[in-house]
């Protein structure tokens, strides 16, 4: 039903997540992230948004992603129908794919990057998702979108895609949370939305809103005349 990518760019300190699916509202169902915790992607035939939130709580409290994923999934009797991927603030990753996940279903995890998917069109989808991101140039959002496009080009979800989402986090910048909840070509719609979000006047306004590293940021007072 879904493929997802979670990454940490050590050079810039940026965290990013991306997901796409052949159903509706992938951003709301799958992706979770907090600048003080890390990222998670919870998916499957019976996805647990509770997993997605609780693994963030655990990582915020210092539990490594791999340990948090193992603990949460091990305690859930319905885990066979679910997947969970997580990336912590050190770049550590963890992932789980339940035994009853619809094939093709699997995950790949390494330091700073984890991909997962189920009901995929073939075994090459997740490697394509990973390599599409790694080979791309540009900012985090552009590279995440490139990963999604590479996965889609390698058959992706065998039903075709209906929704897609991006999430980019950095303590010095407002979160970038973009969601296409339904479209006939969700990756095209996501690219259009990203272009608008990175241009004026929207992007100019982002310079004055609070961020994790400056919680009191606001427009500067105009000088008296």
N, C-alpha and C positions, 0 to 999 in steps of 0.2 A: 504493500500500500504506500510505502514511503521510503525515501532515502534522505539521509541527513549527514552534515559535515560540521564538526566543531574543531576550531583551530586557535592556536596562540602564536602570534608573530613576536618572537623574542626581540627582534631588532627594534620594533616600534612600541612593544608592550601592549599591543592591541589584541583583543579577543573577538572572535567572530563565529557565528553560526549560520547555517543555511539549510533549508529543507524544501522538498517538493513532494507532491503526492497526487495520486489519481482520484482523490476525494476532495472534500471541502476543508477550508480553514486550517491548513497545516501549521501556520504560525501559532495560532492559539492552542492547538493540541500538542504540538511537539516541542517547540523551542522555548527554553527558559534561560535566563541569565541575569546575574547581578555583578556589579563591578567589584563587590567585596567578597564574592563567593566563587564565581566561575560560570560555566555553561552546562546545560544538560539538554538531551534530546530523548524524549520518551515517546515510543511509538509501538505499533503492533496491531493485531486484530482486536485487542481489547486494551488500548493504551491507558497507562496510569499517569494522569497529571499529578497525582499525589507523589509518585516516584520522582517526577521531575522537580517538584518543589523541595521534597525532603532531602534529596541528594545535594541541593544547593545549601540547605541549612547545615548539613553535615560538613561540607567543604568549607563553609564560612567558619565553622568551629575548629577547623584544622585537620579533619579526617581526609586522607588522600582519596582521590577519585576512585581508584581501583578498590580500596577497602570499602568505601561507602556504597559503591555499586554492588559489590558482593554481599554486603550485609542486608541491604534493602531488598534485593531480588531474592535472596535466600529465605527471607522471612515471609514471602508472599506465596500462598498456595496456588494463585492464578498465574504465576510467573511464566508458565509454558507458552502463554499467548501474548507475551509482551517482549519489547526490547527497551534497553536503557543504555545511553552513552553519556559520559560526563568528562569534563575537563576542569581541573582545579587551578588555583592561582599560581602554582609552580610549573604548570604545563603538564602535570601528570594526568593520565587518562585511564578510564575504565569503561568496559562495555559488557553487555549481556544480551544474548539472543535466546529466547525461549524455544524449547524443543518443538512446540506446536506452531511456530511461526510459519506463515505460508511461504513455500519456496518460490523463487530463490531467496533465501534469507541468511544473512551473516553480518559480520562486522570486522573491521580492521582497526587496531589501535597501536599507536606509537607515541613517544614523547611529543607533545604539542599538537597532535592531530588524531582524530578518531572519526571514522565513517561507519554508518550502519544502514541497513535497508532490509525490506522484506517485500514479497510479491514482485520481485524484480524481473526484468526481461532476460537476464542472463548473468553469468558469473563475472563478466567484465565491467559491470556497472560501477561497483564500488571502487575498483582500481582506477577507472576513468574519472570518477568524482575526485579522488585523491590527486591524481596526476594533473587533472585540469586545473585544480587550484594551485598546485606547486609550480606548474609551468607558466601561469598567468603573470602579467605585469600590471602595475597600477596599485591603487589603494586596496585596503582589505575588502571593501564591498565589491569592487570590480573583480577581484580574484575569486571571491565566493561565488559570484554569479557565473564566472567562467567555469568553475567546478560543476555547478548545476547543469550548465549547457553541455559540458562534456559527458556527464552521466546520461542526460537525455538523449544525446546522439548515440549512445551505446545501448539503446533499446529501453532503458529506464523501466519505469512501472509499465507492465504489459497492457494496462488499460489506457495509457496516455496520461498526461498531467492535467489537473484542474486547479491546483493552488500551489503557491510558492511563497517563501519568506526569507528575509535576511535579518540578522541581529548583529550589531557591531558595538563593542563596549571598550571604553578607555577612560581612566579617571580624569583626564583633562578635557574631555569632550562630552557633550550630551549623547545619550544612547541613540543609535540609529536603528529603528525598529520598523521595517517595511513588510507589509503583508498584502498579498493578493489572495483573497479568500475564494474567489472563483473567477476563472477566465478560460476561454477556449485556448488561448496561448499564454499561460501564466508567466513564463519566463520573459516573453516580450513585454508583457504588462509590468513586470517587476523592473525590467531595465528602464522603461519609460518613467516609472515612479522614482527610481533611483536618480535619474538625470534631473528630474524636477527638484528632488530633495537636496541635491548638491549645488543647485543654482540659486541665483537671487530671485525673489527676495527672501525665500525661506532660509537658505543657508546663512544669510547675513544676520538674521534674527537669532540664530543659535549661539552667536558670540556673546550674548548677554544673559543667558539663562544659567542657573546654578549647575555646577558639576561636582563630582566627588572631591576633587582637589580644591574647589573654591565654592563652598556651599552658599555663600552670600553674594555671588556675582549678580550684577544687575546693570541696567543702563547707567552710564555716567551722567551725573547731574550737569545740566547745561550751565555754562558760565553766566553769571549775572551781567546784565547790560545796563 
